[in-house]
Amino acid sequence: MSQLPTKAEILNWIADHPTLTAKRDIAKAFGIKGAARIDLKRLLKELEDEGHLAKRKKTYRDPDRLPPVSIVQVGPPNAEGDMTARPLEWTGEGPEPRILMIARATDPALGEGDRILARLTEVRGQTYHYEGRLIRRVGTNPARVLGVFRKTSEGGRILPIDKGDGKEWLVPEGATGGAKDGELVEAEQAGPKARMGLPRARVINRLGDPSAPKAVSLIAIHQHGIPDDFPDEVIAEADSMKPAGLNGREDMRDMPLITIDPWDARDHDDACWAHADDDPANAGGHVIWVAIADVAHYVHPGSALDIEARKRGNSSYFPDRVVPMLPDRLSGDLCSLHEGVPRACIAVRMQIDAEGQKIGHRFVRGLMRSVASLNYREVQEARDGTPNDKCAPLMDLVITPLYGAYDALVKARARRQPLDLDLPERKVILSDEGKVTSVNFADRLDAHKLIEEFMVLANVAAAETLIARRSPLLFRVHEEPSPEKLESLRDTAEAAGLVLAKGQVLKTAHLNALLAQAEGTDHDELINISTLRAMTQAYYSPSNFGHFGLALQAYAHFTSPIRRYSDLVVHRALISAHKWGDDGLSHHEIDRLEATAQHISETERRSMMAERDTNDRYLAAFLSDRLGAEFSGRISGIAKFGAFVKLDETGADGLIPIRSLGSEYFHFDRDRGTLMGAQTGLTIGLGQRVRVKLTEAAPVTGGIALELISIEGRDMPKGPPASRGKPPKRALGKAKHKADKLKRKAKRSR
């Protein structure tokens, strides 16, 4: 075509071919060559000046249409629970177009605020204008930072609270948001990322005094992006709920169910009762009832409550507060199995034989009334012969039969051999003002184990029922250790003079045998820590890959729908499978089970990291007035930059920087996980007993720095650091001989 196209023809071409909008593409389409390209360029410039086209790099497009590949920002789910997005490159005059994100089964879970590159398809006749499909994440924008604000004459600086981030941020004057010197602030990146110098930020949220009582968990909540405020529509929906009645439910109000929880529990989502089985065919057997709050009755798929619960994924627990998955009207009231109050539940009746083997079960949707809300310690004391006034009337009918059923389950557990790690849990105790008063070992009573065994059995029953009824569900999956991690654990065991079975399919019984060998020896804690590190992380999946740690073929979380979204999904699946009502698992939920599984696995990890960081900060605060004090501990980790020590007294983890390790240079051996001295050949490795001095404790970051005083009873040499060099040949040879010996053993056993 030798004649130039009209402006209308150019616009029509661009509308019909949104992926071919470069000047070269337009010229080729209309057969424009040579000097005529100059005239085409003039026409395109006129269309741009008139507002009909918008130039984007070297391409042209209709400004009232989005390009087929665009950067968008993920927004909150809509009323149906679908993920939405907004364009970040909208230049049109009309309202910003709405984008519905269409997720594939293999796509990673997206969260509100994510920036992604998406492929867009224009649609008509819908409440949205485009359908979007994920191409890739491009990160959130702008970058966020949580830190302490320090005022300067030019504005201020922000010192990040993350102990792994030493980079400061500049805050220009006018972007401080009124922050005062020393305040904890949340800020976002201002302007493009600087190639040189400090990045710039603007304060978007003032959080107050970082050293104030109970500010520690607030730091972790903001740092990890855990939603801690419920939207108004979610609160309104929860407040409008009424207690469930008996309609369509089995009446369980005369059943002597009790709740057993920590003394400070705010909610009670599970109740239990057991009695001897009166079936003559099951002599010595027991019947166990486990009743769980019927959260699905109140939280329907696609509702505001459901969207927010899925977004949070789970409740997060801190020493001074709980960030709940559901508003208090539900978690602390209608879905909490309070003493003497009728409450909706989904319950399972399980028959076990005298050896603790489950021989049958059935689920019901019922209305129950707890006869007592008890705590673990008072139940254990009652079992041990000193019942209080509340427990004494319940001994014959409730408490003694519960322990009878538990004794049978202990036999079944011994045969099944789930992984039996001995890693005492430490609990941070706070005063009413939020100050750390002590760090204690958490109780581990038979009452705790009783409830755990009952809940595991109920979770197994839920998985088996839904599998038998061919219902979609979310499994709790725990895969076996990788061959690499298992080999590393075997090397650690052999170095300690212990044996881990080889040449057969790994079972938890093999690991328990290793743990039993180490029990009571100097290697006890090392083997427990190393075994834990060899384990994979549990996750949620609509596919069943078994639960290695519990030695179970199928496992699903059913017992905590108040605090875990996974359990709510399983409840809905049970409702659908039993045809109990229209509040079961919807088709939309089934279609996105894979995405839900990935999302709630991520929110679970997010909460774990936030809870861990909070404990680190509280422990640093607890130790901050004991600088210079000496502590005993064990080496719990080795890195190129130093050694980590877990202190015996508090369980706090501190770092011995490599620059402070005695008077010689230390070489890092990644394969063996050791640091070796260049002059003496002194080797620092996992599990070694040490004595250390506390040199730094920073409550804001949770960082604890230590100085090594002695290792395995041997004092560290004093004096200035020596020059770099290789470790003595004798030490290197000894280490190499040891490694080669282990390799030969491994090769022979194959």
N, C-alpha and C positions, 0 to 999 in steps of 0.2 A: 504494500500500500504506500504510494508516494505522497498522498494527501494527508495532512495532519488530521488526527481525530478531533472531534469536538470535545469540549469540556464534559458534556453529558456522557459521551462514549467512554471517556477515561474513567469517570466516576462509576459507571456501570461495570466496567472491566474490574476495577478494584473491588467492588462489592461482590462480584461473582467469583473472583480468584484471590481470596484474602491472603494466600500464602505466596503469591507472585506479585509483589507490590514494589519491587525495586525498580529504579528508572530503566535499568537494562531489560527487565522482564516486560515492562510496558512498551518499550521501543521494539522489542522482538515481536510482541503480539500484534502491533500495528504496522510492522514492516518498515520502521523508521531507521534510516542509516545515514552515515556521513554528517553533513552540516545540518540536516534536519533535526538532529538530536539537540542542537542549541535551541531551536524553536520549541521542542518538547519540554526542555528544561524550563523555558519561560512560561509555558502553559501550567506546568506543575507548580511553579512559584506563585502564579496568579491564583490558582485554586487554594494554595496554602494561605495566601494573604486574605482571601475571601472567606476563610474558615471552613471550606469544604473538605480539606485534607489537613492532616497533621503529619509532619515529617518526624520520623523516628529512626535516627541514624541515617541509613541510606534507603529507607523504604517509606512509602506513603500509604496512608490509610484514612478511612472515613472516621472523623473524630467522634461521631456518635455510635461507633461500633468498636468493640474491643478486638485487638489483634488475636488471631487464633492461638497463639502461644503468649501467655502473659504471666507476670508476677502478681499473685493475689495474696491477701492475708486472710487466714482462716478465722471465721467468727464463731459465735456460739451456735449450738444446734437450734433448728427451728422448732415449732410446736410439735412436729411429728418425730423429732429426734434426729433429723437429717443434718449433716454438717453443711454449713454455708460458708461463703467467702465473699470478700469485697475486692474490687480491682484497685491496684495502686497506681495505675496509669490512665485513669479516666480523665478525658479532656473535653467531653461533650457538654452541651448546654443543658440537657435534660437531667432528670434524677439519675443517680448512680445505679447501674444495672445490678440485679441480684443474681448470684451464682450459686447453684446447687452442686456440691461436690459428690461425684459418683465414685465410690471406693471399690477397688478390686480386692479379691481375697488376699492377694500377695502384698498389697500396699501397707506401709507402716501406719500405725495409728497417728492421727493428726490431733493437735490440741489448739484451743483458742489462742490466737496470737502468732501461730506459725506462719512464716512467709514461705511460699512454695512457687515453683514454676509449674503452671498448669496448661493443659491443652483444652481450649474452650470451643464449645459447639453452640451456636445460637439456636434457641428453641422459640416456638410461638404457641400461644394459647395456654400458657402456664402462668403461675404466680411468680415464677422466676424467669430470667431472660437468657441465661446460659447454663449449660451443664459443663462441669469441669472435671478433668481427670489428672491426677498427680503425675508429673514427670519426675520431679525431684525437689527435695527441700533446699531452700537457699538460706536457711537460718532465720532467726527472729530479728526484727529490726524495729527500733534500734536496740543495741546491746544494753543490758541492764547491769547495774552494780549496786551492791549494798555495802555501806561502809560508814566510817566516822568522819564527819565534816570538820575541817580545820580552816578557820577563817584567815584570810590574808588580805593585804591591801588591794590586790587585784581581783578579789572575789573569794576564792577558797580552793581547797584541795580535799579530795576524798581518799581516805585510807581504807582499802577493801578489808572486810572482816574475814574473808576466806584465807585460811592460813597457807594455802598453796598459791596465793596471788599477791606478789609484792609490788605490783604496779599501781602507782597513784594516778588519780584523774584530776585534771584541772577544771575548775568551775569558774567561768567568767563572771564578772560583776553583772548583776541583772539576771543571772540564772541560778542564784542560790536559793530561791524560793523562801527567803526569810529564815533559813537555817541558822542556828546558833552554833558557836564553837563547841565541839565535843558531842554534838547531837548525832544520833544514828539516823542516816538518811538513805532513801532509795533514789537512785538517779539513773538517767539514761544517756546514751551517747548523743552528743550534739555535734552535728556536722560529720563530714567524711572521716574515715579512719586516717589518722596522721601517720605519715611514713617515718617522721622523726619527731622526737619530743613526746610529751605526755598526751594521751588522748583527752578530749574535752567532753564534759558532761553537764547536764542541767538537773537540778534537784526536782524530783516530782512528788516526793512524799517524805515528810518528817516523822520519824518514829520515836523520838524522845531520847532519854538518857540510856545509852547502851549498858551501863552498869547498874541500872535500876533493877530492883527485884522483879523476877518473872519476865524480864526482857529477853532472856536467853532463848527461850522457845520461839518468841516472836521473830528473832533474827533468823532462825532456821526455817520458819514458815515462809517468810518473805524470800529468803535466799533460794529455796527450792520450789517456789511458785505454788505452794499448797493453798487452794482457795479456803479462806477462813471466814468469809462473810456470805451469808445466804441472800440471794436476790429477793426482792420484795414479793414477787409472785410465788416464789417457793414457800416463803413463810406464810403467805396468805392461804395457799393451798393446804399446807399442813394444819394451820389453825382452823380450817373449815371442817376437818375430819371429825367424825363421831365414832364412839366405840362400836365394834362389831357385835351383832346379836347372834342368836342360836340358829337362825335360819340357814338351812343347808349344811349344818355342822353336827358332828357327834358330840353329845353332852359328856364332858369329862370333868365336870366341876366337883364330883364326889371323889375323884381320884386323889390320893395324898401326894401330889407332886410337890417337890421343893426345889428352890434355886440355891446353888452353892457358888459363891463368887468371892473375889477379894473383899476385904472389909470396907474399902473405899469405892466400890463399884457404884456407878451412877445408873447403869442399866442392867437388866437381867433378861437375856434373850434365850436362855435354855433352862429347862426344868427336867427333873428325872424322878423316877420311882422304880423300885424293883421288888419282886416277891418270888417265892418258890413256885415253880411250875406245878400246877395240879394235874397235868396230863400224865396218866400212869405210864405212858410210853416214853416219858422223859424223866425218869427217876433221878433225883438230885440236880435237876436242871433249874433254870431261872427264867423269868420273864422280865425284861427291862423295857421301860417306857422312857423315851426321850421326846420332850415337847419343845418346839421352837416357835418363837414369835412369828405370827403370820404377817410379815411385812408386805407381801404381795397384795394383800387385801386393801392396803392403803396407797401403795406406790404402783400406779398402773403404767404400762409401757407408753412412752411418748409424752407423759405428763411432765409438768415443770419439775416436780419432785424427782421423777425418774431421770430426766436429763441432767439435773444437778448431781444426783447420786452416781450416775455413770461417769460424769466428769471427774468427781473426786475419787471414785474407784474403791475407796476404803476410808475408814477413820484413821487418824494419826494420833498417837499417844505420846505425851511428854510428861516429865515429872510434875509440872505445874498445871497442865491443862490438857484437854482433849479437843481435837478438831474433828467433829463428828461427820459421818457421811450423810446423816439425816438430821433435820431440825429437832430440837428438844421435845417438841410436841409429840413426835413419834418415838425418837430414841429413848427419851426419858419418861414417857408417859404411855401412849396408846400401844406401843410395841414392846413395852417393858413389863415383864411378868411379875408385877408387884404382888406382895402377899395379900391374900384375901380379896383380890379384885378379879372379876371375870375378864379373861383375855383370849383373843383369837389366836389359834396356834395350828401348826401342821406337826403332827406327832407320828412317831414310828414305834410299833410294838415289836420287840425282837425276842425270839426264843433262843436260849443257848443251852447246851447240854452241860453235864457236870464237869466236863473238861474245858468249858468256855468256848466251844465251837458253835457258831450261829447256825441253827437248823431251820430257821424260818423268820419271816418278818412281814409286816403289812403297814401301810401308811394310812392315816386318817386326817381329815380336816376337822378340827374340833374347837370347842370352847372350854377352857380350863380355868382353874382357880388355885393358885399356889397356897399351900397351907403354911409355908414358912419361907422367909428369905434369910439364909444362913451364910456365914463366911467359912472359909476353909479351916481356919484354926479352931473355931468352936466345934465344928464337926469332927475334926481330928481328936480334940480333947474329949469329946463325948465317946468316940470309939475307944480311946485309951482309958476310959473308966471314970472321967470326971465331967459328966454332962452339966451344962448350965441349966437354968430354969426353962430356957426356950427349947433346948434339945431333949431334956429328960422325958417329956411326954411322947416324943417321937422315936424313942430308941427301938422299941419292939416292932412297930409297924413300918418304920421308914429307914432309920439309919443302919440298924443291924442287917436288914435284908440287902441294902445297897452294898455293904462291904462283903456280904456273902456272894453276890453276883460278881463283884470286883475280884475276889479271890479266884473264882473260876476263870475270869478273863486273863488273870496273870499267868495261869497255866497255858492258855492259848498263845499268849504273847511269847512265852519262853520257847514254845515250839516254832513260832513264826520267825523269831529272832530279828525284829526291827533293829536298826542301828542304835547302839546304846552309848552315845557320847556322854562324857562326864565333864561338862564345862559350866561350872557354877555361874549363875547370873547375879550380877551385882545391881542393887537398886539404890538410886540417889534419893535421900530423904531430905525434904525441904521443911523449913519453918513456915509459919503462917505469913511471914514477910517475904518468903521466896528465897531465903538464904539456905545454902547447903549445911545441914547439921551433921550428917553422917553418910557414909556409903556402906551399906550392909549387903550381905549375901541374901538373895531372895529365898524365901522358904521353899522347900521341896518336900511336901508332906504326901502321905498316902491319899489324903483327900484330893490333892491336885491330880495325882495319877488316876484316881477313880474316875473323875470327870473326864480326863483326857481319853481314857479307854472307852468310856460310854460314847463320847463324841466321835471317836474314830470308827466305832462300830456303826453308828448312825450314818456317818458319811459313806461308809462302804455300802450300807443298805440302799442309800439314795442312788449311788452309781449303778448298783446291780439292777435296781428296779427300772431305771431309765434305759439301761442297755437292753433289758429283756423286752421293754415296750417299744424299742427302736425309736426312742425320742432323742432329739438333739439336746446336748447339754455341754457344760464346761467341766472338763476334768481338771483335777489338780495333778500335775505331772512332775515327777522327779526322776530324771534319767540317771543311769549309772555313770560313774566317773569315766573320763576319757582315758585311753591307754597311756597317754603321756603323764597325766596326773597320777595315775595308779603306779606307774613305774617310779615316779619321783617319791611317792609314799613308800614304796618297797625299798628304795635306796635308803631313805631315812630310817626305816625299821631295821634294815641290815646293819647300818652304821651304829645303831644302838644295841646290836646283838640280838634282835628280835626277828621273827619270821612271819611273813605274810604269804599265805598259800598262793601257788602259781600253777599255771597249766590247766586251769579249769574255769568254768563260767563263774564269774565273781558273784558272790552272795554276801548279804549283810552279815551272815554268820561268820564268814572269813574275817571281816573287819572287826567283829566283836571278839573273835579269838585273839586278834592282835592287841586290841584294847585291854583284854584280860591279862595278857602277858606283861603289859606295861604297868598295870595297876599296882600301886604301892612302891614302884621303883622311881629312880631319879628321872626316868624318861616318860613318866605318866602324862604330864601336861604337854610335853612335846608331841607325843603320839596322838593325843586327843586333838591338839591344834592342827597337826599335819593331816589327820584324817578329815577334819572339817574342811580344810582348804582343798582337799582332793575332790570334795563333793561338788556336783553341779548345782546351780540355783533352781529351785522349784519355780514353776510357772503355770499359767492357765492355758488350756488348749481344748478346742472342740474334738480333737483326736485323742484317743487313749494310748499313751505310751507307758502306763503303769507308774507306780510310786516306789522307787528303789529303796529310799530311806526307811519307809514303813513296811517294806516287803509285802506290798499289796499289788494285785493285778489291776484293780480298778478303784479309783478314789475320786470323790467329788466333795467340794465344800458345801455343806447343807446347814450347818449348825449356828452360823452367825450372820444372818441377813441384815441385822441392824448396822453392822460395821464392815461388811464385805459385799460388794456388788455381785461377785461370783455366786454367792449363796442365794441372793435374790433371783438370779437367773435359774438356778437349780430348783428353787421353790416354784417358779413359774412353769418350769418343765414338768414338775410333778403335778401341778394343777391341770395342765393340758393333758398329760398322760392319763390322769384319773377322771378327766371330764368333770372337774369340780366347779367350774365357772368360766366366765369369759375374761378373767384377769390372768390368764396363763401366758405362755410364750407366744408372742405374735410372729407372723411371717417375716416382718421386717427385722425383728431381733434375730431370728434364725439365719437370715441372709447375711447378717453382719457379725455372727458369733466369732469368726476369726479375728476381726478388727477389735471386737470387745475384749477378747482374750488377751491380745497384745497390749491394748490400752491399759487394762487393769493390772497386768503384770508390770507395766512401767510405773503406774501410780503406786503399786506396792513397794517397788524398789525406791521410788522417790521418798516415800514415808520412812522407809528403813534408814536411808541416808540422813534425812532430817532428824530422826530420833537419835541416830548415832552422833551427829554433830552437836546436838543439844547436850547429850551426856558428856561429850568431850569438853564443852564449854563450862558446864557445871563442875566437872572434876578439876579443870584448870582453876576455876574460881575458888574451889575448896582448898587447893594446894598453894594458892598464890601468897598466902602469909607464912609459908614454910620454906621459903627460899634458903638454900644452904643446908637443908636437912638431908640426911642419907636414908635411902630406902633399898630394900631387897626386891629382886624381880627376876624375870627370865627374858632372854632374847626372843622376841616374837616375830621379827622380820629383819631381813637384810636387804639393803639397797646400795646403789653406787655412792649415795651421798651420806650414808651412815647406817646405824643399827637402831631398830625399834625395840623398846623394852616395855613389857607389861608389868606394872608394879603390883606386888603381892597385896599390899594393904587396901588399895582402892580399885584395882583393875584398870587404872588409867594407863594409856599408851603414851610414852614419851620417846623423843628422838635423841640419840647420841650423834651429833654431827661428826662426820668423818674427820673434819679439821681438828677436833678436840680429842681424837683417839690416841692418847699417849704421845710418845716422843719419836715415833717412826711413821713412815708412809705405809698405808694399807692398800693392798690390791683387791679389787672386787672380782670375784669369780661367780659369774651369773649361773653357770651350769651347776655348780656345787652349792650355791647360795651361801657363800662365805666371804669374809674379809680376812686377808692374811698380811701380817706385818712384814715389811721389806727386810728388816734386820734380824728380828727374832724368830720369824715364822709363826708367831702367835696367831691362831686361827679363831675367829669369832663366828659362831654359827647358831642356828635355831636351837632353842631349848636350854642353852647354857645359863647357869645361875650367875647372877651379877649383883654387885652392890654399886649404887649410883648416887650422885648428889644432884639435887634439884637446882638448876641454874636459872630457869625461866618458866613462868606460867602465865599465859596471856588469856584471860577469860573471854575477851572479845572474839578472838580467833579460835580458842580451844587448843592452841599450841603449847606443848610442854617440852622444854629442852633439858637434857641431862648430861652429866659428866660421869664417865666410867671410872670408878674407884678400883674395883677388883672384879675378876672373872674366874669362876670356879675356884674361889679362895686365893687366887694369885693376884697380888697388887700390880697395878699398871705402872710401868716405869715413868719416872718424871724427867723433866728437862725439855729443852727446845726441840721442835720437830726436826727430824733428820731429813736428809735429801732423799729424793725418790730413787728407788732401785728395785732390783728383783729380790724376792724372798730367798733365803738361803737354799742352796741346791738340795740339801738334805730334807728341808721342809717341803719343797716342791716335789721331790721324788717320793716322799712319803704320801703326800696327797694324791699324786698321780698313780702310785701303786694301789692305793685304796680304791680309787675310781676304776682302775683297770680290773681290779679283783671283782668289784661289783658287776662290771660289764661281762666278765667271763662267767660269773654265776648266772646272770640273766640269760646269756647265750646258751649255756648248757641246759637250763631248765626249759628252753623253748624246744 
